[in-house]
Amino acid sequence: MGARTSLIDFAGAVPQPRPLDVRWIHGSPSAKHNTDPDIQVHAYDEHTFILRQNMAIDYEAPFLFLLFGNDQVVLIDTGATESAEFFPLRQVVDELIESWLARHPRPGYHLLVLHTHPHGDHIAGDGQFTDRPDTTVVGAELTTAWPYFGFADHSDAVAQVDLGGRVLECLATPGHHEAAVTFYDPWTGFLLTGDTVYPGRLYINDWQAFARTIDRLIDFCEHRTVTHVLGCHIEMTRQPGVDYPVRTVHQPDEPPLQMTTGHLREIRAALKEIGDQPSRRAFPLFILWPTT
């Protein structure tokens, strides 16, 4: 890396919450009137970017996360659309990396692609990166993701991914999906929960595993500074307990993306209220939605 004067100290301070009062792109009543970009890019800070896919491309409108370290940058999830023509994710990511490197020059910079889980709206863009130089794409399936993190033999482990001074902590968090992973970033204080926790329909494939995951996340957060709990979708309206119907492509009354550790406790209380017999139940900022 040559002279190390350009190294960023990612471990030298306690994360401070920054406001996230972002007007996220939220679709349009018709494709003809859609003027939003294919991918919205929000710079949370100099080294952290939150991306949202346009609903006009796919109604799922997932959020993606790009986190820069001294040695490599990680892209967490790749969106709901395979085609670079309609969803130019690699172009946007390459431009962000090029711009960051212009401000923080260093040779041999690597891109790592990880995932919160392997549902199609989180992995569809993987193919855009398979031939990219200096890039590692880790498959999201149980057979690839969990061995990468070391969860195959130790599912209760807290894995570390070192981006170069910026060390993410990673947890196996099944319940929504058996291969689900949650990421904690000590630099920002973000807890990136994928589809496990977000303002929307919490689809629960394994009720008992989901309950254990929520308990584990609460315990994990008690020992860390968590500024924002960030999932990958917004499906609720600002009216408590009311969601937008599936496949909605215009959501003008969305609540914020960010949640708190208090919401984790609300989810745990809701699970206890329902008990061991899974049932669908709406709460102000989320809906527990068992799928089996």
LINCOR-V585931 format. One record per pair of residues at least 12 apart in sequence whose ideal C-beta (glycine too) atoms are under 6 Angstrom apart, sorted by the first residue. I is the first residue (numbers start at 1). GAP is how many residues later the second one is. D is the distance in whole Angstrom. If there is no record, write none. Layout:
{{I;GAP;D} {I;GAP;D}}
This chain:
{{1;105;5} {6;98;6} {7;63;5} {8;62;6} {10;155;4} {10;156;4} {10;177;5} {14;211;6} {15;173;6} {15;174;3} {15;210;5} {15;212;5} {17;210;4} {20;238;5} {22;20;5} {24;28;5} {25;15;5} {25;27;6} {25;29;6} {26;225;4} {26;226;6} {26;228;5} {27;28;3} {27;222;5} {27;223;4} {27;224;6} {28;222;6} {29;221;5} {31;25;6} {34;22;4} {36;18;5} {38;16;5} {38;50;6} {39;12;5} {39;53;5} {40;12;5} {47;21;4} {48;19;6} {48;140;5} {49;17;4} {49;47;6} {51;13;4} {53;26;5} {55;194;5} {57;24;5} {57;29;6} {57;30;5} {58;22;4} {58;23;5} {59;188;5} {59;190;5} {60;20;5} {60;61;4} {62;17;6} {62;18;6} {62;59;5} {62;170;5} {63;169;5} {64;13;5} {65;127;6} {68;32;6} {69;94;2} {69;95;4} {69;96;6} {69;97;4} {70;94;3} {70;95;5} {71;93;3} {72;38;4} {72;40;5} {72;91;5} {73;38;6} {74;38;5} {74;40;6} {74;89;6} {75;18;6} {75;38;5} {76;38;5} {77;38;5} {77;39;6} {77;45;4} {78;45;6} {78;47;3} {78;48;5} {79;45;6} {79;46;5} {80;41;4} {80;44;5} {81;43;5} {82;42;5} {82;45;6} {84;44;5} {89;36;4} {89;39;6} {90;38;4} {110;24;5} {111;24;4} {112;24;5} {113;16;6} {113;24;4} {114;24;5} {115;25;4} {116;65;6} {116;78;3} {117;60;4} {117;62;6} {117;63;4} {117;77;5} {118;22;4} {118;23;5} {118;61;6} {123;17;5} {141;38;6} {142;36;6} {142;37;4} {145;34;5} {149;21;5} {151;21;4} {155;17;5} {166;21;5} {168;15;5} {168;17;6} {169;15;4} {170;13;5} {173;23;5} {173;40;4} {174;35;5} {175;29;6} {175;31;5} {175;34;4} {175;35;3} {175;38;5} {176;19;5} {176;20;5} {176;27;6} {180;14;6} {180;16;6} {189;36;5} {189;37;5} {189;38;3} {190;38;6} {190;40;6} {191;35;5} {191;38;5} {192;38;6} {193;36;6} {193;38;5} {194;38;5} {195;37;6} {197;34;5} {198;33;2} {198;35;5} {199;35;5} {199;37;5} {199;56;5} {199;86;5} {200;33;5} {200;35;3} {200;36;6} {201;34;5} {201;86;5} {201;88;5} {202;84;5} {202;86;6} {202;87;6} {203;86;5} {203;88;5} {204;86;5} {205;86;5} {207;71;4} {207;83;6} {211;60;5} {214;53;5} {214;54;5} {217;47;6} {218;46;5} {221;40;5} {226;35;5} {228;30;4} {229;30;4} {229;31;6} {230;28;6} {234;20;5} {234;23;6} {236;19;6} {236;49;6} {237;16;5} {238;15;5} {238;17;5} {240;44;4} {241;41;4} {241;43;6} {243;44;6} {270;13;5} {270;18;6} {278;12;4}}
